[in-house]
């Protein structure tokens, strides 16, 4: 008998130099690849930091972009797979989610801080 019950796993990335040169994928999961292989949906939450010059404060400020990507969706048609999460400093929660294009993601990625 098959049960239609969703499971949510929080998975850490491998210890290697992650996120500096590529987007997160199922290959970046620490440990066994079983979870990535059997999952019907696989999401990655990746925070990309950019330095922006603040005209008012006259100094560089770090801006963090939280990107939620649906890396894998087995057997389902999906209209959008990349989302921008807006974080509210006042409320201390993500309070808005906006679908973005891959072109928008690439723009954010190109401007990221690289060591």
C-alpha positions in Angstrom: 0.0 0.0 0.0 1.4 3.4 -1.0 0.9 6.3 1.4 0.6 9.8 0.1 2.5 11.5 2.9 5.1 14.2 2.3 8.5 14.1 4.1 10.7 17.1 4.4 14.4 16.6 4.9 16.9 19.3 5.8 20.2 18.4 4.2 23.6 20.0 4.7 25.9 20.5 1.8 29.3 18.8 1.5 32.2 20.4 3.2 34.0 21.3 0.0 34.1 24.9 -1.2 30.4 25.1 -1.8 28.4 27.9 -3.5 31.5 29.8 -4.7 31.4 28.6 -8.3 28.1 26.9 -8.9 24.5 26.6 -8.0 23.5 24.0 -5.4 22.3 20.7 -6.8 21.5 17.1 -5.6 25.2 16.2 -6.0 26.1 18.7 -3.3 24.3 16.8 -0.5 26.5 15.5 2.3 26.5 11.8 2.8 24.4 9.3 0.8 22.9 10.3 -2.5 19.8 8.2 -1.8 17.7 11.2 -0.7 18.4 13.1 -3.8 17.7 10.1 -6.0 14.3 9.0 -4.5 12.9 12.5 -3.9 10.2 13.7 -6.2 11.0 17.3 -5.4 14.3 18.8 -4.4 14.6 22.4 -3.4 17.8 24.4 -2.6 17.9 27.6 -0.6 21.0 29.5 -1.4 22.0 32.9 0.0 24.0 35.0 -2.3 25.8 38.1 -0.8 26.6 41.2 -2.9 28.4 44.4 -1.9 26.6 47.5 -2.8 27.7 51.1 -2.2 25.3 53.0 0.0 25.2 56.7 -1.1 23.6 57.9 2.1 26.1 56.1 4.5 29.0 56.5 2.0 30.2 52.9 2.5 29.9 49.4 1.2 26.9 47.4 2.5 26.3 43.7 2.2 23.0 42.8 0.6 21.9 39.2 1.0 19.7 37.6 -1.6 17.8 34.4 -0.6 17.1 32.3 -3.6 14.9 29.2 -3.5 15.3 26.9 -6.5 13.3 23.8 -7.4 16.2 21.7 -8.6 14.2 18.6 -9.3 10.5 18.0 -9.9 9.9 14.4 -11.0 6.7 13.8 -13.1 5.2 17.2 -12.6 4.9 20.1 -15.0 6.2 23.3 -13.2 5.7 26.8 -14.5 8.3 28.5 -12.3 11.3 27.0 -10.5 13.2 30.0 -9.1 12.0 32.3 -6.4 13.4 35.3 -4.5 12.6 35.3 -0.8 12.4 38.8 0.9 13.5 38.9 4.5 11.9 41.4 6.9 14.5 42.7 9.4 11.7 44.1 11.5 9.7 40.9 11.7 12.7 38.5 11.5 10.9 36.3 8.9 10.7 35.8 5.2 7.6 37.7 4.4 7.4 37.7 0.6 8.2 35.3 -2.2 8.5 36.3 -5.8 9.0 34.2 -8.8 12.1 35.3 -10.8 13.5 34.3 -14.2 16.8 32.5 -14.6 18.1 35.7 -16.2 17.5 37.6 -13.0 19.2 34.8 -11.0 22.2 35.0 -13.3 22.4 38.8 -12.8 22.5 38.3 -9.0 25.0 35.5 -9.3 27.4 37.5 -11.5 27.5 40.3 -8.9 28.1 38.0 -5.9 31.0 38.3 -3.5 33.7 35.9 -4.4 36.7 35.1 -2.1 
